[in-house]
């Protein structure tokens, strides 16, 4: 049951982790902007990855609803905080020095903050699940997994725009924005939502 949750969760982080790619020469200003953002991105991506892993381990290690609830709640809290920090990183870097840079930045920050709020809401919902009735808990978890799936598929447009063109190429060159080797997110058997 929780495998659907893990698959949906990993889909949400995929977009932020697909920053690596081919990067041609870009202007120094764009590279400087990308460095400002990417230096702050890597620790947050690690938090998201660790949260995904903890959910996966809780699924395989425990069948007790209370343990799954605690783990999922902590993971959602961590992911919410990571997205908020990513929004702050993009905000504090200022507008990227490209056409429509300010609008692109504002939309990305708004989306990252909305994603943070959505994960905080999922944490609250997981905290409210009835752990005393396994069937009821499983139904509630399925509802959360469905919401998570929608969350991972919705609203990636601003981030995709931020990661396109000269800014995307500059970000792809930065170590902090490069894809880290997958931990065990692929173990679910479900394809992650591509971005």
C-alpha positions as CSV (number, residue, x, y, z in Angstrom):
1,X,0.0,0.0,0.0
2,X,2.7,2.4,1.0
3,X,4.6,1.6,-2.3
4,X,2.2,3.9,-4.1
5,X,3.0,6.6,-1.6
6,X,6.8,6.1,-2.1
7,X,6.4,6.2,-5.9
8,X,4.4,9.4,-5.7
9,X,6.8,11.0,-3.3
10,X,9.9,10.2,-5.4
11,X,8.1,11.7,-8.4
12,X,7.9,15.1,-6.7
13,X,11.6,15.2,-6.1
14,X,12.4,14.1,-9.6
15,X,12.0,17.6,-11.2
16,X,14.4,19.2,-8.8
17,X,16.9,16.4,-9.3
18,X,16.9,16.5,-13.1
19,X,19.0,19.6,-13.2
20,X,22.0,17.8,-14.6
21,X,22.3,17.7,-18.3
22,X,24.3,19.2,-21.2
23,X,25.5,22.7,-20.5
24,X,27.1,24.9,-23.1
25,X,28.9,28.2,-22.3
26,X,26.6,30.7,-20.7
27,X,27.1,34.3,-19.5
28,X,29.0,34.8,-16.3
29,X,26.0,36.6,-14.6
30,X,23.7,33.6,-15.3
31,X,26.4,31.2,-13.9
32,X,26.8,33.4,-10.8
33,X,23.1,33.4,-10.3
34,X,22.9,29.6,-10.7
35,X,25.8,29.1,-8.3
36,X,23.9,31.1,-5.6
37,X,20.9,28.9,-6.0
38,X,22.7,25.6,-6.4
39,X,24.9,26.0,-3.4
40,X,21.7,25.9,-1.3
41,X,19.9,23.2,-3.3
42,X,22.1,20.2,-2.6
43,X,21.4,19.9,1.2
44,X,17.7,20.2,0.6
45,X,17.7,17.5,-2.1
46,X,19.5,15.3,0.3
47,X,16.8,15.9,2.9
48,X,14.1,15.0,0.4
49,X,16.0,11.9,-0.6
50,X,16.4,10.8,3.0
51,X,12.7,11.4,3.7
52,X,11.8,9.2,0.7
53,X,14.2,6.5,1.9
54,X,12.7,6.6,5.4
55,X,9.2,6.1,4.0
56,X,10.4,3.2,1.9
57,X,12.1,1.6,4.9
58,X,9.0,2.1,7.1
59,X,7.0,0.3,4.4
60,X,9.3,-2.7,4.3
61,X,10.3,-2.8,8.0
62,X,7.1,-2.3,9.8
63,X,3.5,-3.2,9.4
64,X,2.4,-1.3,12.5
65,X,0.3,1.7,11.5
66,X,1.7,3.8,14.3
67,X,5.3,3.3,13.1
68,X,4.4,4.1,9.5
69,X,2.4,7.1,10.6
70,X,5.4,8.5,12.6
71,X,7.8,7.9,9.8
72,X,5.6,9.4,7.1
73,X,4.8,12.4,9.3
74,X,8.5,13.2,9.9
75,X,9.2,12.7,6.2
76,X,6.5,15.0,5.1
77,X,7.7,17.6,7.7
78,X,11.2,17.3,6.3
79,X,10.1,17.6,2.7
80,X,8.0,20.6,3.5
81,X,10.9,22.3,5.1
82,X,13.2,21.4,2.2
83,X,10.8,22.9,-0.4
84,X,10.5,26.1,1.8
85,X,14.3,26.4,1.9
86,X,14.4,25.9,-1.9
87,X,11.9,28.7,-2.3
88,X,14.1,30.9,0.0
89,X,17.2,30.0,-2.0
90,X,15.6,31.0,-5.3
91,X,14.1,34.1,-3.7
92,X,17.4,35.3,-2.1
93,X,19.3,34.7,-5.3
94,X,17.2,37.4,-6.9
95,X,15.8,37.3,-10.4
96,X,17.9,35.4,-12.9
97,X,19.6,37.7,-15.5
98,X,17.5,36.6,-18.4
99,X,14.3,37.8,-20.2
100,X,11.3,37.6,-17.8
101,X,13.8,36.6,-15.1
102,X,11.8,38.3,-12.3
103,X,8.5,36.7,-13.4
104,X,10.2,33.3,-13.7
105,X,11.8,33.7,-10.2
106,X,8.5,34.8,-8.6
107,X,6.6,31.9,-10.1
108,X,9.2,29.4,-9.0
109,X,9.3,30.8,-5.5
110,X,5.5,30.7,-5.3
111,X,5.4,27.1,-6.5
112,X,8.1,25.9,-4.2
113,X,6.3,27.6,-1.2
114,X,3.0,26.1,-2.4
115,X,4.6,22.6,-2.5
116,X,6.0,23.2,1.0
117,X,2.5,24.0,2.2
118,X,1.0,21.0,0.5
119,X,3.5,18.7,2.2
120,X,2.7,20.3,5.5
121,X,-1.0,19.6,4.9
122,X,-0.2,15.9,4.1
123,X,1.8,15.7,7.3
124,X,-1.3,17.0,9.2
125,X,-3.5,14.4,7.4
126,X,-1.2,11.6,8.2
127,X,-1.1,12.6,11.8
128,X,-4.9,12.4,11.9
129,X,-5.1,8.9,10.6
130,X,-6.6,6.2,12.8
131,X,-3.7,3.9,13.7
132,X,-5.9,1.6,15.8
133,X,-7.8,0.2,12.8
134,X,-5.4,-1.2,10.2
135,X,-8.0,-1.2,7.4
136,X,-9.1,2.3,8.2
137,X,-5.4,3.4,8.3
138,X,-4.7,1.8,4.9
139,X,-7.7,3.6,3.4
140,X,-6.5,6.9,4.8
141,X,-3.0,6.2,3.5
142,X,-4.3,5.5,0.1
143,X,-6.1,8.9,0.1
144,X,-2.8,10.6,1.0
145,X,-1.0,8.6,-1.7
146,X,-3.6,9.8,-4.2
147,X,-3.1,13.5,-3.1
148,X,0.7,13.0,-3.3
149,X,0.4,11.6,-6.8
150,X,-1.6,14.7,-7.9
151,X,0.9,17.0,-6.1
152,X,3.9,15.4,-7.9
153,X,2.1,15.8,-11.3
154,X,0.7,19.2,-10.9
155,X,2.3,22.6,-11.0
156,X,5.8,21.8,-12.1
157,X,5.6,24.4,-14.9
158,X,7.3,27.3,-13.1
159,X,10.2,25.1,-12.0
160,X,10.5,23.7,-15.5
161,X,10.7,27.2,-16.8
162,X,13.3,28.2,-14.3
163,X,15.3,25.2,-15.4
164,X,15.1,25.9,-19.1
165,X,17.3,28.0,-21.4
166,X,20.4,29.7,-20.3
167,X,19.5,29.5,-16.6
168,X,18.9,25.7,-16.8
169,X,22.2,25.2,-18.6
170,X,24.0,27.3,-16.0
171,X,22.3,25.3,-13.2
172,X,23.2,22.0,-14.8
173,X,26.9,23.0,-14.5
174,X,26.7,23.6,-10.8
175,X,27.7,20.7,-8.5
176,X,24.9,21.5,-6.1
177,X,22.2,21.2,-8.7
178,X,23.6,18.0,-10.3
179,X,21.7,14.8,-10.0
180,X,23.0,12.8,-7.1
181,X,23.2,9.0,-7.4
182,X,19.9,7.5,-6.5
183,X,19.7,5.9,-3.1
184,X,17.0,3.3,-3.2
185,X,14.2,5.3,-4.7
186,X,14.1,2.9,-7.7
187,X,13.3,-0.1,-5.6
188,X,9.5,0.5,-5.8
189,X,9.2,-0.9,-9.2
190,X,7.0,2.0,-10.3
191,X,8.4,4.4,-12.8
192,X,8.9,7.9,-11.2
193,X,7.0,10.7,-12.8
194,X,9.3,12.4,-15.2
195,X,9.6,16.1,-15.6
